[in-house]
């Protein structure tokens, strides 16, 4: 890929490559947009097939973080870090402290947090070298329960828009992935009296945990989850699961989950879902609870205030659904319109220099 052409097309600011000889740390940080504030985005570790795959994943995720923060009403831009390696063998104190030094070298333009295959303990090592890290133990902590809480209210908004009633107990759900956010989402749905829940998961420990804690939640094989005859399909695993092969299988009238970059191709598959008459809750809006939570860590963390802010995802999604209907566009595009409008408006308000 021609990276400069891609950066120009999608208005990226910066791609940073880094390598540490002592620990073998190698990765990429992408800063997409800092109009609203410093770029925030987690650090994930993945054994990518190629460096090109790692860079493309980082580019897509950073751009998604810009829209996620903007749509969540936060004074933050979007960024991301991906580390290339096997999370089972590469992690150590020195490894993450080396990363912390590279984060520090960006001088506050980028703030990191946990993501796939990283956790709060890893963030503490990063914090030994930089203050530009959130999601620390004893502060906002594990974002998964909060992300799931936002998704729960996002599902309620989708139910309200589609059926005119947001009572979770009236409907059935198919959850793809029950490791972190999917697990907590299932808990919230059960507490709200969900009529029926199905789930799929590839990790045997998570399957066993569900069987022990919630035996009424029914396991189905991975390839059957798309075709379940339910009211809401909830993708809560990795991205690109909505594509040419899976969308025709979906029977649920609503898609609303916690996974990032769920659409393999935003326009093609956003339109496929729209044409099929399915209401899709845009991923970067409905899963914005985690970033809202860590933002509150930056401004002075109070758990109750953070959770109340996350609940506003309900109203934002209702607004986005109306934009999609009014402009006759798919909901992912409507969410980008919503986010870009805020970036443009606040950017213009702040164009003159006023010292604080």
LUMTIRO-880585 format. One record per residue (C-alpha): x, y, z; residue number from 1; residue in one letter. Coordinates in steps of 0.2 Angstrom, whole numbers. Example, Ala and Ser with C-alpha at 12.3 -4.5 7.8 and 13.67 -1.06 7.14 Angstrom:
LUMTIRO-880585
   east  north     up    i  aa
     62    -22     39    1   a
     68     -5     36    2   s
END
This chain:
LUMTIRO-880585
   east  north     up    i  aa
      0      0      0    1   x
      5     18     -3    2   x
      4     24     15    3   x
      5     43     10    4   x
     -9     41     -2    5   x
    -19     32     12    6   x
    -15     46     25    7   x
    -20     59     12    8   x
    -37     51      8    9   x
    -42     49     27   10   x
    -33     64     34   11   x
    -20     55     45   12   x
     -7     66     54   13   x
      7     53     59   14   x
     13     36     58   15   x
     27     31     70   16   x
     37     15     69   17   x
     48     10     84   18   x
     59     -5     89   19   x
     69     -9    105   20   x
     84    -20    103   21   x
     84    -25    122   22   x
     66    -32    123   23   x
     62    -36    105   24   x
     48    -23    106   25   x
     42    -18     88   26   x
     27     -9     83   27   x
     18      6     76   28   x
      8     20     83   29   x
     -4     30     72   30   x
    -11     47     76   31   x
    -26     51     65   32   x
    -33     67     71   33   x
    -30     79     86   34   x
    -42     93     82   35   x
    -52     90     98   36   x
    -37     85    109   37   x
    -23     73    111   38   x
    -25     56    102   39   x
    -31     42    113   40   x
    -31     24    109   41   x
    -26      7    116   42   x
    -11     -4    114   43   x
    -14    -21    107   44   x
     -2    -36    104   45   x
     -6    -47     89   46   x
      5    -60     80   47   x
      1    -52     63   48   x
      5    -61     47   49   x
     15    -47     40   50   x
     20    -29     44   51   x
      8    -23     31   52   x
     -6    -31     40   53   x
     -1    -23     57   54   x
      0     -5     49   55   x
    -17     -7     41   56   x
    -25    -13     57   57   x
    -17      2     66   58   x
    -23     14     53   59   x
    -41      8     54   60   x
    -41      7     72   61   x
    -34     25     75   62   x
    -47     32     63   63   x
    -61     23     72   64   x
    -54     31     88   65   x
    -56     48     81   66   x
    -74     45     77   67   x
    -77     36     93   68   x
    -71     50    104   69   x
    -80     64     94   70   x
    -96     54     94   71   x
    -95     52    113   72   x
    -93     71    115   73   x
    -75     70    122   74   x
    -61     82    120   75   x
    -50     69    112   76   x
    -43     64     95   77   x
    -39     46     89   78   x
    -24     36     89   79   x
    -18     18     91   80   x
     -3      7     95   81   x
     -1    -11     88   82   x
     14    -22     94   83   x
     19    -36     83   84   x
     22    -52     93   85   x
     16    -67    103   86   x
      7    -60    119   87   x
     11    -77    127   88   x
     30    -74    126   89   x
     34    -56    123   90   x
     27    -47    138   91   x
     38    -42    152   92   x
     41    -26    163   93   x
     55    -21    152   94   x
     45    -23    136   95   x
     31    -11    142   96   x
     43      1    150   97   x
     52      2    133   98   x
     35      6    125   99   x
     32     19    139  100   x
     47     28    133  101   x
     41     29    115  102   x
     24     35    121  103   x
     33     48    131  104   x
     43     54    116  105   x
     27     59    108  106   x
     26     73    121  107   x
      7     71    125  108   x
      1     70    107  109   x
     -4     52    111  110   x
    -12     44    126  111   x
    -12     25    127  112   x
    -23     12    136  113   x
    -26     -7    137  114   x
    -33    -16    122  115   x
    -32    -34    115  116   x
    -19    -44    124  117   x
    -14    -30    136  118   x
    -21    -27    154  119   x
    -20    -15    168  120   x
     -4    -23    175  121   x
      4    -19    158  122   x
     -2     -1    159  123   x
      7      1    176  124   x
     24     -4    168  125   x
     21      9    155  126   x
     16     22    168  127   x
     34     20    175  128   x
     40     29    160  129   x
     26     41    155  130   x
     10     49    162  131   x
      2     48    145  132   x
     -7     32    149  133   x
    -25     28    156  134   x
    -34     13    162  135   x
    -23     11    178  136   x
    -28      0    192  137   x
    -36     10    206  138   x
    -42     23    194  139   x
    -54     19    180  140   x
    -48      1    179  141   x
    -54    -13    167  142   x
    -64     -5    153  143   x
    -74    -20    148  144   x
    -88    -19    161  145   x
    -91     -1    156  146   x
    -90     -4    137  147   x
   -103    -17    140  148   x
   -114     -5    150  149   x
   -113      7    135  150   x
   -118     -7    123  151   x
   -132    -12    134  152   x
   -140      5    133  153   x
   -136      6    114  154   x
   -146    -10    112  155   x
   -160     -2    122  156   x
   -159     13    109  157   x
   -160      1     94  158   x
   -174     -8    102  159   x
   -183      8    104  160   x
   -180     14     87  161   x
   -185     -2     79  162   x
   -199     -9     89  163   x
   -205      7     99  164   x
   -201     -2    116  165   x
   -184     -3    124  166   x
   -188    -16    138  167   x
   -174    -29    136  168   x
   -185    -43    144  169   x
   -196    -43    128  170   x
   -182    -49    116  171   x
   -169    -62    112  172   x
   -151    -61    109  173   x
   -136    -70    101  174   x
   -119    -65    108  175   x
   -103    -68     97  176   x
    -89    -69    110  177   x
    -90    -70    129  178   x
    -73    -67    135  179   x
    -73    -49    141  180   x
    -86    -36    135  181   x
    -98    -50    129  182   x
    -97    -59    146  183   x
   -102    -43    155  184   x
   -115    -39    142  185   x
   -123    -56    145  186   x
   -123    -52    163  187   x
   -132    -35    161  188   x
   -145    -43    149  189   x
   -148    -57    162  190   x
   -151    -44    175  191   x
   -163    -35    164  192   x
   -173    -51    162  193   x
   -169    -55    143  194   x
   -181    -68    136  195   x
   -167    -79    128  196   x
   -148    -78    126  197   x
   -137    -88    114  198   x
   -118    -87    114  199   x
   -103    -93    104  200   x
    -85    -93    110  201   x
    -69   -101    105  202   x
    -60   -101    122  203   x
    -65   -117    132  204   x
    -62   -108    148  205   x
    -75    -95    144  206   x
    -87   -108    138  207   x
    -85   -117    154  208   x
    -87   -101    164  209   x
   -104    -97    156  210   x
   -110   -115    159  211   x
   -106   -113    177  212   x
   -113    -96    180  213   x
   -127    -95    168  214   x
   -133   -112    163  215   x
   -148   -105    154  216   x
   -137    -96    141  217   x
   -136   -108    127  218   x
   -120   -111    118  219   x
   -120   -113     99  220   x
   -106   -117     87  221   x
    -97   -103     80  222   x
   -103   -105     62  223   x
   -121   -105     68  224   x
   -122    -89     78  225   x
   -126    -78     62  226   x
   -141    -87     58  227   x
   -150    -88     75  228   x
   -168    -83     75  229   x
   -166    -69     88  230   x
   -171    -50     89  231   x
   -153    -44     92  232   x
   -136    -51     85  233   x
   -122    -44     96  234   x
   -104    -45     89  235   x
    -92    -44    103  236   x
    -77    -52     96  237   x
    -64    -46     83  238   x
    -68    -36     68  239   x
    -73    -38     50  240   x
    -86    -51     55  241   x
   -100    -43     44  242   x
    -96    -47     26  243   x
   -102    -54     10  244   x
   -103    -71     18  245   x
   -111    -68     35  246   x
   -123    -54     31  247   x
   -135    -65     21  248   x
   -136    -77     35  249   x
   -142    -64     48  250   x
   -160    -66     53  251   x
   -160    -53     68  252   x
   -168    -36     64  253   x
   -155    -28     74  254   x
   -136    -29     75  255   x
   -128    -21     91  256   x
   -112    -26     99  257   x
    -96    -21    107  258   x
    -83    -26     93  259   x
    -72    -14     84  260   x
    -72    -12     65  261   x
    -86    -25     63  262   x
    -90    -20     45  263   x
    -77    -28     33  264   x
    -80    -13     21  265   x
    -89      1     28  266   x
    -99      7     13  267   x
   -102    -10      4  268   x
   -107    -19     20  269   x
   -116     -4     28  270   x
   -127     -3     13  271   x
   -129    -22     12  272   x
   -136    -22     30  273   x
   -147     -7     26  274   x
   -154    -15     10  275   x
   -158    -30     20  276   x
   -169    -20     32  277   x
   -157    -23     47  278   x
   -154     -9     60  279   x
   -136     -8     63  280   x
   -129      1     79  281   x
   -112      9     73  282   x
    -98      0     82  283   x
    -88     16     87  284   x
   -103     24     95  285   x
   -111      9    104  286   x
    -94      3    111  287   x
    -89     20    116  288   x
    -91     17    135  289   x
    -73     12    137  290   x
    -66     28    130  291   x
    -78     38    140  292   x
    -73     29    156  293   x
    -54     33    153  294   x
    -58     51    148  295   x
    -65     53    165  296   x
    -49     47    172  297   x
    -40     62    164  298   x
    -52     75    171  299   x
    -54     67    188  300   x
    -61     50    190  301   x
    -78     47    198  302   x
    -86     30    194  303   x
   -104     36    196  304   x
   -101     51    184  305   x
    -92     40    171  306   x
   -107     27    171  307   x
   -120     41    169  308   x
   -110     48    154  309   x
   -109     31    146  310   x
   -128     30    147  311   x
   -129     44    135  312   x
   -125     32    121  313   x
   -143     29    121  314   x
   -148     46    115  315   x
   -133     48    103  316   x
   -138     32     94  317   x
   -156     38     93  318   x
   -150     54     85  319   x
   -139     44     73  320   x
   -153     33     68  321   x
   -163     48     63  322   x
   -149     56     53  323   x
   -148     39     43  324   x
   -167     39     40  325   x
   -167     58     35  326   x
   -152     57     23  327   x
   -156     39     17  328   x
   -139     33     21  329   x
   -133     18     31  330   x
   -130     20     50  331   x
   -111     19     50  332   x
   -111     33     37  333   x
   -123     43     48  334   x
   -112     40     63  335   x
    -97     47     54  336   x
   -107     62     48  337   x
   -112     65     66  338   x
    -94     63     72  339   x
    -86     74     58  340   x
    -99     88     61  341   x
    -93     89     79  342   x
    -75     89     74  343   x
    -78    103     61  344   x
    -89    114     73  345   x
    -77    113     88  346   x
    -62    115     77  347   x
    -69    131     70  348   x
    -74    137     87  349   x
    -56    135     93  350   x
    -47    142     78  351   x
    -42    158     87  352   x
    -29    157    101  353   x
    -35    161    119  354   x
    -23    156    133  355   x
    -30    147    148  356   x
END
